[in-house]
Amino acid sequence: MYHAYIVQCNDGTYYVGSTNDLTRRVHHHNHAKAGAHYTKIRRPVVLVYSEQYETYAEVRKREGELKRLTRAQKIVTLKK
């Protein structure tokens, strides 16, 4: 199972990603020395949205779609 997700950073911005272990990835965003520089300098992050997909190809496609959304569109997505 794969997850497309959105985390909200401490500064109020959003970060979109995908993973096959959502709990581990959010923990990694908050605690790891390596990884996404964007979230590393904006800790802590909070998971605010996720969707599940069966295949890697599906989740990567959805991640790309989420990343192309404007901030306003992401906020609407979060409310669904």
N, CA, C and O atoms as a printed pandas DataFrame, in Angstrom:
     atom_number atom_name residue_name chain_id  residue_number  x_coord  y_coord  z_coord
0              1         N          MET        A               1    0.841   -1.184    0.000
1              2        CA          MET        A               1    0.000    0.000    0.000
2              3         C          MET        A               1    0.885    1.245    0.000
3              4         O          MET        A               1    1.873    1.308    0.731
4              5         N          TYR        A               2    0.536    2.215   -0.805
5              6        CA          TYR        A               2    1.280    3.468   -0.918
6              7         C          TYR        A               2    0.381    4.629   -0.509
7              8         O          TYR        A               2   -0.842    4.546   -0.617
8              9         N          HIS        A               3    0.990    5.701   -0.042
9             10        CA          HIS        A               3    0.243    6.866    0.425
10            11         C          HIS        A               3    0.770    8.139   -0.224
11            12         O          HIS        A               3    1.978    8.375   -0.252
12            13         N          ALA        A               4   -0.136    8.953   -0.742
13            14        CA          ALA        A               4    0.177   10.336   -1.111
14            15         C          ALA        A               4   -0.253   11.150    0.103
15            16         O          ALA        A               4   -1.307   10.887    0.682
16            17         N          TYR        A               5    0.549   12.130    0.490
17            18        CA          TYR        A               5    0.224   12.836    1.726
18            19         C          TYR        A               5    0.580   14.317    1.649
19            20         O          TYR        A               5    1.368   14.755    0.811
20            21         N          ILE        A               6   -0.034   15.064    2.560
21            22        CA          ILE        A               6    0.288   16.477    2.740
22            23         C          ILE        A               6    0.566   16.678    4.221
23            24         O          ILE        A               6   -0.224   16.277    5.076
24            25         N          VAL        A               7    1.704   17.307    4.512
25            26        CA          VAL        A               7    1.983   17.719    5.887
26            27         C          VAL        A               7    1.977   19.238    5.934
27            28         O          VAL        A               7    2.338   19.911    4.969
28            29         N          GLN        A               8    1.559   19.760    7.080
29            30        CA          GLN        A               8    1.628   21.202    7.291
30            31         C          GLN        A               8    2.844   21.475    8.150
31            32         O          GLN        A               8    3.029   20.870    9.206
32            33         N          CYS        A               9    3.662   22.388    7.685
33            34        CA          CYS        A               9    4.888   22.749    8.400
34            35         C          CYS        A               9    4.591   23.792    9.471
35            36         O          CYS        A               9    3.532   24.420    9.471
36            37         N          ASN        A              10    5.535   23.963   10.373
37            38        CA          ASN        A              10    5.401   24.902   11.472
38            39         C          ASN        A              10    5.133   26.326   10.998
39            40         O          ASN        A              10    4.495   27.100   11.712
40            41         N          ASP        A              11    5.602   26.680    9.821
41            42        CA          ASP        A              11    5.382   28.039    9.302
42            43         C          ASP        A              11    4.075   28.172    8.518
43            44         O          ASP        A              11    3.804   29.223    7.937
44            45         N          GLY        A              12    3.257   27.098    8.501
45            46        CA          GLY        A              12    1.960   27.136    7.834
46            47         C          GLY        A              12    1.977   26.693    6.388
47            48         O          GLY        A              12    0.918   26.595    5.768
48            49         N          THR        A              13    3.150   26.422    5.828
49            50        CA          THR        A              13    3.231   25.949    4.451
50            51         C          THR        A              13    2.927   24.461    4.386
51            52         O          THR        A              13    2.903   23.773    5.406
52            53         N          TYR        A              14    2.695   23.976    3.173
53            54        CA          TYR        A              14    2.381   22.568    2.962
54            55         C          TYR        A              14    3.480   21.892    2.161
55            56         O          TYR        A              14    4.113   22.497    1.296
56            57         N          TYR        A              15    3.686   20.623    2.472
57            58        CA          TYR        A              15    4.641   19.790    1.746
58            59         C          TYR        A              15    3.902   18.541    1.294
59            60         O          TYR        A              15    3.192   17.918    2.084
60            61         N          VAL        A              16    4.064   18.172    0.035
61            62        CA          VAL        A              16    3.408   16.996   -0.538
62            63         C          VAL        A              16    4.459   15.934   -0.804
63            64         O          VAL        A              16    5.552   16.237   -1.283
64            65         N          GLY        A              17    4.124   14.680   -0.492
65            66        CA          GLY        A              17    5.040   13.584   -0.755
66            67         C          GLY        A              17    4.290   12.277   -0.930
67            68         O          GLY        A              17    3.060   12.245   -0.925
68            69         N          SER        A              18    5.048   11.199   -1.084
69            70        CA          SER        A              18    4.460    9.860   -1.166
70            71         C          SER        A              18    5.403    8.874   -0.493
71            72         O          SER        A              18    6.612    9.097   -0.423
72            73         N          THR        A              19    4.831    7.779    0.002
73            74        CA          THR        A              19    5.606    6.796    0.747
74            75         C          THR        A              19    4.846    5.480    0.824
75            76         O          THR        A              19    3.651    5.416    0.534
76            77         N          ASN        A              20    5.558    4.435    1.218
77            78        CA          ASN        A              20    4.886    3.160    1.483
78            79         C          ASN        A              20    4.767    2.907    2.985
79            80         O          ASN        A              20    4.234    1.873    3.387
80            81         N          ASP        A              21    5.249    3.826    3.822
81            82        CA          ASP        A              21    5.132    3.728    5.287
82            83         C          ASP        A              21    4.903    5.131    5.835
83            84         O          ASP        A              21    5.852    5.851    6.144
84            85         N          LEU        A              22    3.651    5.503    5.951
85            86        CA          LEU        A              22    3.291    6.877    6.300
86            87         C          LEU        A              22    3.765    7.271    7.699
87            88         O          LEU        A              22    4.295    8.368    7.879
88            89         N          THR        A              23    3.588    6.416    8.667
89            90        CA          THR        A              23    4.018    6.726   10.032
90            91         C          THR        A              23    5.516    6.973   10.089
91            92         O          THR        A              23    5.964    7.948   10.691
92            93         N          ARG        A              24    6.291    6.095    9.468
93            94        CA          ARG        A              24    7.741    6.253    9.450
94            95         C          ARG        A              24    8.147    7.533    8.736
95            96         O          ARG        A              24    9.060    8.230    9.179
96            97         N          ARG        A              25    7.475    7.847    7.634
97            98        CA          ARG        A              25    7.858    9.025    6.857
98            99         C          ARG        A              25    7.590   10.325    7.612
99           100         O          ARG        A              25    8.418   11.235    7.586
100          101         N          VAL        A              26    6.446   10.421    8.283
101          102        CA          VAL        A              26    6.153   11.634    9.061
102          103         C          VAL        A              26    7.159   11.769   10.206
103          104         O          VAL        A              26    7.634   12.866   10.497
104          105         N          HIS        A              27    7.474   10.657   10.845
105          106        CA          HIS        A              27    8.491   10.673   11.902
106          107         C          HIS        A              27    9.832   11.148   11.328
107          108         O          HIS        A              27   10.537   11.942   11.951
108          109         N          HIS        A              28   10.167   10.661   10.159
109          110        CA          HIS        A              28   11.406   11.043    9.486
110          111         C          HIS        A              28   11.434   12.547    9.193
111          112         O          HIS        A              28   12.459   13.202    9.383
112          113         N          HIS        A              29   10.301   13.088    8.728
113          114        CA          HIS        A              29   10.227   14.532    8.469
114          115         C          HIS        A              29   10.516   15.335    9.745
115          116         O          HIS        A              29   11.122   16.405    9.691
116          117         N          ASN        A              30   10.081   14.812   10.875
117          118        CA          ASN        A              30   10.234   15.544   12.132
118          119         C          ASN        A              30   11.548   15.305   12.855
119          120         O          ASN        A              30   11.954   16.141   13.661
120          121         N          HIS        A              31   12.232   14.186   12.595
121          122        CA          HIS        A              31   13.371   13.830   13.428
122          123         C          HIS        A              31   14.673   13.495   12.703
123          124         O          HIS        A              31   15.739   13.548   13.315
124          125         N          ALA        A              32   14.613   13.157   11.436
125          126        CA          ALA        A              32   15.813   12.693   10.739
126          127         C          ALA        A              32   16.739   13.851   10.377
127          128         O          ALA        A              32   16.290   14.968   10.120
128          129         N          LYS        A              33   18.033   13.562   10.363
129          130        CA          LYS        A              33   19.015   14.563    9.941
130          131         C          LYS        A              33   19.079   14.647    8.428
131          132         O          LYS        A              33   19.352   15.715    7.880
132          133         N          ALA        A              34   18.834   13.550    7.750
133          134        CA          ALA        A              34   18.809   13.516    6.287
134          135         C          ALA        A              34   17.355   13.578    5.837
135          136         O          ALA        A              34   16.444   13.433    6.651
136          137         N          GLY        A              35   17.140   13.790    4.561
137          138        CA          GLY        A              35   15.778   13.793    4.038
138          139         C          GLY        A              35   15.411   15.122    3.433
139          140         O          GLY        A              35   16.272   15.881    2.987
140          141         N          ALA        A              36   14.133   15.392    3.422
141          142        CA          ALA        A              36   13.605   16.586    2.761
142          143         C          ALA        A              36   14.057   17.859    3.479
143          144         O          ALA        A              36   13.647   18.128    4.608
144          145         N          HIS        A              37   14.891   18.620    2.820
145          146        CA          HIS        A              37   15.394   19.871    3.391
146          147         C          HIS        A              37   14.250   20.829    3.701
147          148         O          HIS        A              37   14.279   21.529    4.713
148          149         N          TYR        A              38   13.247   20.860    2.833
149          150        CA          TYR        A              38   12.125   21.785    3.009
150          151         C          TYR        A              38   11.481   21.609    4.377
151          152         O          TYR        A              38   11.244   22.591    5.081
152          153         N          THR        A              39   11.197   20.374    4.760
153          154        CA          THR        A              39   10.534   20.151    6.053
154          155         C          THR        A              39   11.522   20.214    7.208
155          156         O          THR        A              39   11.149   20.577    8.324
156          157         N          LYS        A              40   12.764   19.869    6.954
157          158        CA          LYS        A              40   13.769   19.870    8.022
158          159         C          LYS        A              40   13.932   21.254    8.644
159          160         O          LYS        A              40   14.163   21.370    9.848
160          161         N          ILE        A              41   13.815   22.291    7.838
161          162        CA          ILE        A              41   13.984   23.645    8.363
162          163         C          ILE        A              41   12.659   24.280    8.783
163          164         O          ILE        A              41   12.625   25.451    9.160
164          165         N          ARG        A              42   11.563   23.510    8.718
165          166        CA          ARG        A              42   10.238   24.019    9.073
166          167         C          ARG        A              42    9.539   23.096   10.063
167          168         O          ARG        A              42    8.314   22.977   10.037
168          169         N          ARG        A              43   10.285   22.457   10.916
169          170        CA          ARG        A              43    9.723   21.523   11.896
170          171         C          ARG        A              43    9.059   22.266   13.039
171          172         O          ARG        A              43    9.399   23.416   13.320
172          173         N          PRO        A              44    8.112   21.612   13.697
173          174        CA          PRO        A              44    7.589   20.279   13.409
174          175         C          PRO        A              44    6.549   20.317   12.287
175          176         O          PRO        A              44    5.962   21.357   11.988
176          177         N          VAL        A              45    6.345   19.159   11.685
177          178        CA          VAL        A              45    5.301   19.028   10.669
178          179         C          VAL        A              45    4.194   18.143   11.223
179          180         O          VAL        A              45    4.423   17.301   12.092
180          181         N          VAL        A              46    2.990   18.352   10.701
181          182        CA          VAL        A              46    1.824   17.584   11.128
182          183         C          VAL        A              46    1.149   17.025    9.886
183          184         O          VAL        A              46    0.911   17.751    8.921
184          185         N          LEU        A              47    0.843   15.743    9.912
185          186        CA          LEU        A              47    0.118   15.130    8.798
186          187         C          LEU        A              47   -1.303   15.676    8.786
187          188         O          LEU        A              47   -2.019   15.587    9.783
188          189         N          VAL        A              48   -1.708   16.246    7.646
189          190        CA          VAL        A              48   -3.053   16.818    7.554
190          191         C          VAL        A              48   -3.923   16.132    6.504
191          192         O          VAL        A              48   -5.133   16.357    6.464
192          193         N          TYR        A              49   -3.311   15.281    5.639
193          194        CA          TYR        A              49   -4.088   14.643    4.588
194          195         C          TYR        A              49   -3.323   13.459    4.020
195          196         O          TYR        A              49   -2.103   13.513    3.871
196          197         N          SER        A              50   -4.051   12.382    3.702
197          198        CA          SER        A              50   -3.418   11.256    3.006
198          199         C          SER        A              50   -4.451   10.481    2.202
199          200         O          SER        A              50   -5.641   10.481    2.518
200          201         N          GLU        A              51   -3.971    9.827    1.162
201          202        CA          GLU        A              51   -4.775    8.953    0.309
202          203         C          GLU        A              51   -3.980    7.679    0.076
203          204         O          GLU        A              51   -2.752    7.715    0.009
204          205         N          GLN        A              52   -4.676    6.547   -0.048
205          206        CA          GLN        A              52   -4.008    5.260   -0.271
206          207         C          GLN        A              52   -4.144    4.830   -1.728
207          208         O          GLN        A              52   -5.160    5.070   -2.379
208          209         N          TYR        A              53   -3.071    4.178   -2.221
209          210        CA          TYR        A              53   -3.051    3.646   -3.579
210          211         C          TYR        A              53   -2.405    2.276   -3.576
211          212         O          TYR        A              53   -1.572    1.971   -2.722
212          213         N          GLU        A              54   -2.790    1.465   -4.522
213          214        CA          GLU        A              54   -2.281    0.104   -4.621
214          215         C          GLU        A              54   -0.894    0.028   -5.256
215          216         O          GLU        A              54   -0.079   -0.807   -4.864
216          217         N          THR        A              55   -0.623    0.889   -6.225
217          218        CA          THR        A              55    0.641    0.780   -6.951
218          219         C          THR        A              55    1.482    2.049   -6.820
219          220         O          THR        A              55    0.975    3.140   -6.556
220          221         N          TYR        A              56    2.765    1.863   -7.012
221          222        CA          TYR        A              56    3.710    2.972   -6.979
222          223         C          TYR        A              56    3.394    3.985   -8.082
223          224         O          TYR        A              56    3.465    5.193   -7.856
224          225         N          ALA        A              57    3.050    3.498   -9.258
225          226        CA          ALA        A              57    2.734    4.388  -10.380
226          227         C          ALA        A              57    1.534    5.278  -10.053
227          228         O          ALA        A              57    1.537    6.469  -10.367
228          229         N          GLU        A              58    0.517    4.705   -9.428
229          230        CA          GLU        A              58   -0.667    5.490   -9.067
230          231         C          GLU        A              58   -0.334    6.581   -8.053
231          232         O          GLU        A              58   -0.767    7.724   -8.196
232          233         N          VAL        A              59    0.431    6.222   -7.037
233          234        CA          VAL        A              59    0.730    7.195   -5.993
234          235         C          VAL        A              59    1.628    8.313   -6.515
235          236         O          VAL        A              59    1.459    9.470   -6.130
236          237         N          ARG        A              60    2.573    7.984   -7.381
237          238        CA          ARG        A              60    3.449    9.019   -7.942
238          239         C          ARG        A              60    2.655    9.981   -8.836
239          240         O          ARG        A              60    2.913   11.185   -8.846
240          241         N          LYS        A              61    1.699    9.444   -9.576
241          242        CA          LYS        A              61    0.844   10.291  -10.403
242          243         C          LYS        A              61    0.049   11.253   -9.521
243          244         O          LYS        A              61   -0.029   12.447   -9.810
244          245         N          ARG        A              62   -0.537   10.730   -8.447
245          246        CA          ARG        A              62   -1.334   11.572   -7.549
246          247         C          ARG        A              62   -0.456   12.591   -6.821
247          248         O          ARG        A              62   -0.869   13.734   -6.628
248          249         N          GLU        A              63    0.738   12.193   -6.422
249          250        CA          GLU        A              63    1.654   13.129   -5.776
250          251         C          GLU        A              63    1.921   14.321   -6.702
251          252         O          GLU        A              63    1.911   15.470   -6.262
252          253         N          GLY        A              64    2.155   14.042   -7.967
253          254        CA          GLY        A              64    2.379   15.109   -8.936
254          255         C          GLY        A              64    1.180   16.033   -9.062
255          256         O          GLY        A              64    1.331   17.251   -9.157
256          257         N          GLU        A              65   -0.014   15.447   -9.063
257          258        CA          GLU        A              65   -1.233   16.256   -9.140
258          259         C          GLU        A              65   -1.362   17.159   -7.917
259          260         O          GLU        A              65   -1.672   18.344   -8.043
260          261         N          LEU        A              66   -1.122   16.596   -6.736
261          262        CA          LEU        A              66   -1.215   17.388   -5.506
262          263         C          LEU        A              66   -0.183   18.504   -5.472
263          264         O          LEU        A              66   -0.478   19.611   -5.021
264          265         N          LYS        A              67    1.018   18.223   -5.943
265          266        CA          LYS        A              67    2.075   19.239   -5.945
266          267         C          LYS        A              67    1.744   20.405   -6.868
267          268         O          LYS        A              67    2.176   21.529   -6.615
268          269         N          ARG        A              68    0.994   20.158   -7.921
269          270        CA          ARG        A              68    0.644   21.222   -8.861
270          271         C          ARG        A              68   -0.517   22.099   -8.383
271          272         O          ARG        A              68   -0.792   23.138   -8.983
272          273         N          LEU        A              69   -1.195   21.692   -7.313
273          274        CA          LEU        A              69   -2.301   22.496   -6.790
274          275         C          LEU        A              69   -1.775   23.793   -6.183
275          276         O          LEU        A              69   -0.667   23.838   -5.649
276          277         N          THR        A              70   -2.570   24.828   -6.272
277          278        CA          THR        A              70   -2.228   26.068   -5.576
278          279         C          THR        A              70   -2.485   25.855   -4.086
279          280         O          THR        A              70   -3.107   24.869   -3.692
280          281         N          ARG        A              71   -2.010   26.775   -3.272
281          282        CA          ARG        A              71   -2.259   26.683   -1.833
282          283         C          ARG        A              71   -3.763   26.632   -1.557
283          284         O          ARG        A              71   -4.218   25.820   -0.750
284          285         N          ALA        A              72   -4.531   27.489   -2.219
285          286        CA          ALA        A              72   -5.980   27.517   -2.022
286          287         C          ALA        A              72   -6.619   26.181   -2.395
287          288         O          ALA        A              72   -7.509   25.701   -1.693
288          289         N          GLN        A              73   -6.169   25.582   -3.493
289          290        CA          GLN        A              73   -6.700   24.285   -3.908
290          291         C          GLN        A              73   -6.319   23.198   -2.914
291          292         O          GLN        A              73   -7.116   22.296   -2.660
292          293         N          LYS        A              74   -5.116   23.263   -2.345
293          294        CA          LYS        A              74   -4.709   22.289   -1.329
294          295         C          LYS        A              74   -5.611   22.399   -0.102
295          296         O          LYS        A              74   -6.005   21.382    0.469
296          297         N          ILE        A              75   -5.937   23.609    0.303
297          298        CA          ILE        A              75   -6.808   23.804    1.470
298          299         C          ILE        A              75   -8.175   23.202    1.211
299          300         O          ILE        A              75   -8.744   22.575    2.105
300          301         N          VAL        A              76   -8.721   23.375    0.010
301          302        CA          VAL        A              76  -10.008   22.761   -0.344
302          303         C          VAL        A              76   -9.891   21.238   -0.273
303          304         O          VAL        A              76  -10.794   20.574    0.236
304          305         N          THR        A              77   -8.794   20.682   -0.773
305          306        CA          THR        A              77   -8.562   19.236   -0.731
306          307         C          THR        A              77   -8.526   18.735    0.709
307          308         O          THR        A              77   -9.055   17.662    1.002
308          309         N          LEU        A              78   -7.917   19.488    1.599
309          310        CA          LEU        A              78   -7.818   19.093    3.007
310          311         C          LEU        A              78   -9.195   18.984    3.664
311          312         O          LEU        A              78   -9.379   18.202    4.596
312          313         N          LYS        A              79  -10.134   19.745    3.191
313          314        CA          LYS        A              79  -11.472   19.767    3.805
314          315         C          LYS        A              79  -12.352   18.623    3.334
315          316         O          LYS        A              79  -13.440   18.418    3.872
316          317         N          LYS        A              80  -11.896   17.874    2.336
317          318        CA          LYS        A              80  -12.702   16.752    1.805
318          319         C          LYS        A              80  -12.680   15.581    2.746
319          320         O          LYS        A              80  -13.298   14.554    2.467
